Amino acid sequence: MAKRILIAILVLVFSLATFFLGSIYFKRKDMLYENGRYFDSDHAIVYHEQSVSVYLTLFLIALSTALLLSVYLVRLKKTNIPKV
């Protein structure tokens, strides 16, 4: 029982990480980079183009981990069903 709760919490955490990393990636991939940098004059921040590939990698890792844990949780529930 405690194992299923822990895995469910991990699925939730990795799903939230997937959402946040994906939103950052999809916002930054369409920026108009000049010489590998984008300057946001509203907030005075410089975004680097190299960070887009890092966000994509982290997004894919979090997504695959959430999916694998979800499949494991479903299989774990199916194997622990008591037979009447």
C-alpha atoms as an extended CHARMM CRD file, in Angstrom:
* protein
*
        84  EXT
         1         1  MET       CA              0.0000000000        0.0000000000        0.0000000000  PROA      1               0.0000000000
         2         2  ALA       CA              2.7550000000        2.4550000000        0.9580000000  PROA      2               0.0000000000
         3         3  LYS       CA              4.6590000000        1.5350000000       -2.1930000000  PROA      3               0.0000000000
         4         4  ARG       CA              1.6920000000        2.4910000000       -4.3920000000  PROA      4               0.0000000000
         5         5  ILE       CA              1.2840000000        5.8200000000       -2.5980000000  PROA      5               0.0000000000
         6         6  LEU       CA              4.9690000000        6.6260000000       -3.0300000000  PROA      6               0.0000000000
         7         7  ILE       CA              4.8580000000        5.7790000000       -6.7330000000  PROA      7               0.0000000000
         8         8  ALA       CA              1.6800000000        7.8630000000       -7.1710000000  PROA      8               0.0000000000
         9         9  ILE       CA              3.4260000000       10.8350000000       -5.5430000000  PROA      9               0.0000000000
        10        10  LEU       CA              6.4380000000       10.3610000000       -7.8240000000  PROA      10              0.0000000000
        11        11  VAL       CA              4.1490000000       10.2430000000      -10.8660000000  PROA      11              0.0000000000
        12        12  LEU       CA              2.6050000000       13.5370000000       -9.7480000000  PROA      12              0.0000000000
        13        13  VAL       CA              6.0040000000       15.1700000000       -9.1850000000  PROA      13              0.0000000000
        14        14  PHE       CA              7.3790000000       14.0650000000      -12.5500000000  PROA      14              0.0000000000
        15        15  SER       CA              4.1530000000       15.1030000000      -14.3060000000  PROA      15              0.0000000000
        16        16  LEU       CA              4.4440000000       18.6010000000      -12.8360000000  PROA      16              0.0000000000
        17        17  ALA       CA              8.1250000000       18.7280000000      -13.8090000000  PROA      17              0.0000000000
        18        18  THR       CA              7.1360000000       17.6810000000      -17.3370000000  PROA      18              0.0000000000
        19        19  PHE       CA              4.5830000000       20.4800000000      -17.5100000000  PROA      19              0.0000000000
        20        20  PHE       CA              6.9570000000       23.1910000000      -16.2790000000  PROA      20              0.0000000000
        21        21  LEU       CA              9.9640000000       22.0770000000      -18.3310000000  PROA      21              0.0000000000
        22        22  GLY       CA              7.7970000000       21.7020000000      -21.4210000000  PROA      22              0.0000000000
        23        23  SER       CA              6.3420000000       25.1740000000      -21.0200000000  PROA      23              0.0000000000
        24        24  ILE       CA              9.8240000000       26.6850000000      -20.6950000000  PROA      24              0.0000000000
        25        25  TYR       CA             11.0780000000       24.7250000000      -23.7020000000  PROA      25              0.0000000000
        26        26  PHE       CA              8.1730000000       25.6370000000      -25.9770000000  PROA      26              0.0000000000
        27        27  LYS       CA              8.4110000000       29.3290000000      -25.0230000000  PROA      27              0.0000000000
        28        28  ARG       CA             12.1340000000       29.5570000000      -25.6590000000  PROA      28              0.0000000000
        29        29  LYS       CA             12.4160000000       27.4830000000      -28.8230000000  PROA      29              0.0000000000
        30        30  ASP       CA             10.5680000000       30.1180000000      -30.8570000000  PROA      30              0.0000000000
        31        31  MET       CA             12.5860000000       33.1250000000      -29.6720000000  PROA      31              0.0000000000
        32        32  LEU       CA             14.5440000000       35.0260000000      -32.2810000000  PROA      32              0.0000000000
        33        33  TYR       CA             18.1350000000       34.4100000000      -31.1760000000  PROA      33              0.0000000000
        34        34  GLU       CA             20.8400000000       36.6970000000      -32.5130000000  PROA      34              0.0000000000
        35        35  ASN       CA             24.3390000000       35.2250000000      -32.2660000000  PROA      35              0.0000000000
        36        36  GLY       CA             23.0230000000       32.5980000000      -29.8660000000  PROA      36              0.0000000000
        37        37  ARG       CA             21.4600000000       35.1210000000      -27.4790000000  PROA      37              0.0000000000
        38        38  TYR       CA             18.0730000000       36.7410000000      -26.9970000000  PROA      38              0.0000000000
        39        39  PHE       CA             17.7810000000       39.9620000000      -24.9770000000  PROA      39              0.0000000000
        40        40  ASP       CA             14.4740000000       40.5760000000      -23.2120000000  PROA      40              0.0000000000
        41        41  SER       CA             14.3390000000       44.3490000000      -22.8260000000  PROA      41              0.0000000000
        42        42  ASP       CA             11.2820000000       44.2240000000      -20.5290000000  PROA      42              0.0000000000
        43        43  HSD       CA             13.0840000000       42.2570000000      -17.8240000000  PROA      43              0.0000000000
        44        44  ALA       CA             16.7130000000       42.9510000000      -18.8690000000  PROA      44              0.0000000000
        45        45  ILE       CA             17.5010000000       39.2300000000      -19.1660000000  PROA      45              0.0000000000
        46        46  VAL       CA             19.6630000000       37.5120000000      -21.7690000000  PROA      46              0.0000000000
        47        47  TYR       CA             18.5260000000       34.0190000000      -22.8030000000  PROA      47              0.0000000000
        48        48  HSD       CA             21.0900000000       31.6860000000      -24.3860000000  PROA      48              0.0000000000
        49        49  GLU       CA             20.1870000000       29.3830000000      -27.2440000000  PROA      49              0.0000000000
        50        50  GLN       CA             22.1440000000       26.4710000000      -25.7410000000  PROA      50              0.0000000000
        51        51  SER       CA             19.6810000000       26.2390000000      -22.8680000000  PROA      51              0.0000000000
        52        52  VAL       CA             16.9110000000       25.1370000000      -25.2410000000  PROA      52              0.0000000000
        53        53  SER       CA             18.5310000000       21.7410000000      -25.8100000000  PROA      53              0.0000000000
        54        54  VAL       CA             19.0060000000       21.2790000000      -22.0540000000  PROA      54              0.0000000000
        55        55  TYR       CA             15.3340000000       22.0290000000      -21.3820000000  PROA      55              0.0000000000
        56        56  LEU       CA             14.3250000000       19.5960000000      -24.1270000000  PROA      56              0.0000000000
        57        57  THR       CA             16.4900000000       16.8490000000      -22.6220000000  PROA      57              0.0000000000
        58        58  LEU       CA             15.1120000000       17.4200000000      -19.1230000000  PROA      58              0.0000000000
        59        59  PHE       CA             11.5510000000       17.5600000000      -20.5110000000  PROA      59              0.0000000000
        60        60  LEU       CA             11.9660000000       14.1950000000      -22.2650000000  PROA      60              0.0000000000
        61        61  ILE       CA             13.5480000000       12.5720000000      -19.1980000000  PROA      61              0.0000000000
        62        62  ALA       CA             10.7290000000       13.7850000000      -16.9260000000  PROA      62              0.0000000000
        63        63  LEU       CA              8.0760000000       12.7050000000      -19.4490000000  PROA      63              0.0000000000
        64        64  SER       CA              9.4950000000        9.2220000000      -19.9200000000  PROA      64              0.0000000000
        65        65  THR       CA              9.9520000000        8.7630000000      -16.1710000000  PROA      65              0.0000000000
        66        66  ALA       CA              6.3450000000        9.8080000000      -15.4790000000  PROA      66              0.0000000000
        67        67  LEU       CA              5.0630000000        7.4440000000      -18.1640000000  PROA      67              0.0000000000
        68        68  LEU       CA              7.1500000000        4.5080000000      -16.9660000000  PROA      68              0.0000000000
        69        69  LEU       CA              6.0930000000        5.0540000000      -13.3520000000  PROA      69              0.0000000000
        70        70  SER       CA              2.4480000000        5.2820000000      -14.4480000000  PROA      70              0.0000000000
        71        71  VAL       CA              2.6790000000        1.9760000000      -16.2960000000  PROA      71              0.0000000000
        72        72  TYR       CA              4.3960000000        0.4040000000      -13.2970000000  PROA      72              0.0000000000
        73        73  LEU       CA              1.6810000000        1.7250000000      -10.9720000000  PROA      73              0.0000000000
        74        74  VAL       CA             -1.0970000000        0.2850000000      -13.1490000000  PROA      74              0.0000000000
        75        75  ARG       CA              0.6320000000       -3.0920000000      -13.3330000000  PROA      75              0.0000000000
        76        76  LEU       CA              1.2330000000       -3.0300000000       -9.5970000000  PROA      76              0.0000000000
        77        77  LYS       CA             -2.4700000000       -2.4210000000       -8.9580000000  PROA      77              0.0000000000
        78        78  LYS       CA             -3.4700000000       -5.2570000000      -11.3040000000  PROA      78              0.0000000000
        79        79  THR       CA             -1.1840000000       -7.7780000000       -9.5690000000  PROA      79              0.0000000000
        80        80  ASN       CA             -2.3710000000       -6.8670000000       -6.0500000000  PROA      80              0.0000000000
        81        81  ILE       CA             -6.1000000000       -7.3800000000       -6.6770000000  PROA      81              0.0000000000
        82        82  PRO       CA             -7.3960000000       -9.9410000000       -4.1770000000  PROA      82              0.0000000000
        83        83  LYS       CA             -9.2070000000      -12.9280000000       -5.7010000000  PROA      83              0.0000000000
        84        84  VAL       CA            -12.6330000000      -13.6750000000       -4.2780000000  PROA      84              0.0000000000
